[in-house]
């Protein structure tokens, strides 16, 4: 009995020292400011903060004592990626509980991540990529040559001497 009393005193002192005076009001205030944030990880990649947002939302609503389904859904959707919110609100049947909202957001979030991964993997086809012309000093300007019809003798000479039928030069 005395030990229980001592623990109760310790718990009370601990809570008054390290917790806000009004835990519920503080949690409600933090809920209004909660947003999904992208964070750069040590490996240089980015975490879009989706899972962190859900965890923080669930912890804060528990501390705030918020149980009204409409309030939970409204507050949950306010801090999320607007594109995901639009996807859920565009459904034929909109979820009615916070658990169903979270489940649907997870589905749409996964789809969005897959789409972004696919877009990141694909590059424009090479025939659509503009090429910068490079000039080879050894190329022949075929447009500069005026063509005249070969006589049978010229044709035979070109064949024998391995000359071009167009410019009459050797080597190509």
HELIX and SHEET records of a PDB file:
HELIX    1   1 UNK A    2  UNK A   18  1                                  17    
HELIX    2   2 UNK A   23  UNK A   33  1                                  11    
HELIX    3   3 UNK A   50  UNK A   64  1                                  15    
HELIX    4   4 UNK A   69  UNK A   78  1                                  10    
HELIX    5   5 UNK A   82  UNK A   89  1                                   8    
HELIX    6   6 UNK A   98  UNK A  121  1                                  24    
HELIX    7   7 UNK A  142  UNK A  144  5                                   3    
HELIX    8   8 UNK A  152  UNK A  160  1                                   9    
SHEET    1   A 2 UNK A  39  UNK A  40  0                                        
SHEET    2   A 2 UNK A  46  UNK A  47 -1                                        
END                                                                             
